[in-house]
Amino acid sequence: MGQRQSLILGIFGLIPFVLLISASLISPPDEVIYELIIFVYVSYAAVISSFLGGIQWGLISASAEKIYSIFLPLFITTLPCLIAWGALLTLKNLTISLSLIIISFLVSSIYDYYLYQQKLTPYWFLRVRIPLSIVVIILTFVLFFFNPQMMSL
């Protein structure tokens, strides 16, 4: 229950990533619009990363009676958000910023798998979340490697 709707909404959530990657590939890198596209991409990724951590927080809170101590699990759910926030703070260095976005989605995906192993999420949840996160990671790598700043190194 909820798998199809979650998948559809998750795919809709990928649309801004795809549009922004496309725009970054066709925008002249020395234009102000390019910087805006990068800012919007990193900002959207940070918001989505925070959203994923919020889902994990909710899952852990709903299962608190099954967990011996919920401090550490709840703390871990805040890490992707904090890492993504760091990506916003380091936006002047795109290598660091995009690396932090990738790390935030990796941490979230690994923790999703851990929560599934602990029987706090159904398998369908993992089947929806992991592929969506992989797409975001791949798109961020595309932005990372096809960025004019990276190509000039």
KATATA-V652103 format. One record per helix or strand of 3 or more residues. SS is the DSSP state (a for helix, b for strand). FROM is the first residue (numbers start at 1). TO is the last residue. If there is no record, write none. Layout:
BEGIN
((SS/FROM/TO) (SS/FROM/TO))
END
This chain:
BEGIN
((a/3/26) (a/32/62) (a/64/66) (a/70/89) (a/94/117) (a/123/145) (a/148/151))
END
